[in-house]
Amino acid sequence: MPDLAVENVVVHPLVLLSVVDHFNRIGKVGNQKRVVGVLLGSWQKKVLDVSNSFAVPFDEDDRDDSVWFLDHDYLENMYGMFKKVNARERIVGWYHTGPKLHKNDIAINELIKQYCTNSVLVIIDVKPKDLGLPTEAYISVEEIHDDGTPTSKTFEHVTSEIGAEEAEEVGVEHLLSISSCVPGHAQRRECRVFTITVTQGFQKEGREWFACYISSPCQEWV
């Protein structure tokens, strides 16, 4: 097994909220494809802390994996603005909503590596079918073939988890509380109960409980 630049990826809850919002906004204009964005954060030895993200315009041909477009000019402009807010947050990789790896992910990752040498891909499943961690993290490595043919790029799986600072837990609860008070939604009470469950879950088993939010009907309100 190769010596990986990162061994664990910690994804903050507000990143998940942002990705779900991104997916829902694109879905409202009739696009049900996966969405793509950039991850921001910092490194602590071999632990990657993903604390922020932003969406990036992306499109691909359903019939030809080699045909895709990612607006890197937009990426650079957005990153420039984010640096003015928090200079410590750097580009650490990218995300898409999968829900699985795509054939062109290596090519997209090579583009992101222009901004981050050890770019990490985090696939965030916004519609999981079961209770569990909604993230899968990967880092690209060189694959050596036994037959002597040239090496090729492939993805190596990296462990991931959901982690939050105390201030973020309060923020998530507040966001969901606002959503639960929006008039006209039949599930207001359920959302409020769910808010309490989520914040308790961070203190106990944040991995499983936050996955509940991703699959909750409340995701459309945030």
Secondary structure, 3 states (H helix, E strand, C coil): CCCCCCCEEEECHHHHHHHHHHHHHHHHCCCCCCCEEEEEEEEECCEEEEEEEEECCEEECCCCCCCEEECHHHHHHHHHHHHHHCCCCEEEEEEECCCCCCCCHHHHHHHHCCCCCCCEEEEECCCCCCCCCCEEEEEEEEECCCCCCCCEEEEEEEEEEECCCHHHHHHHHHHHHHHHCCCCCCCHHHHHHHHHHHHHHHHHHHHHHHHHHHCCHHHHCC
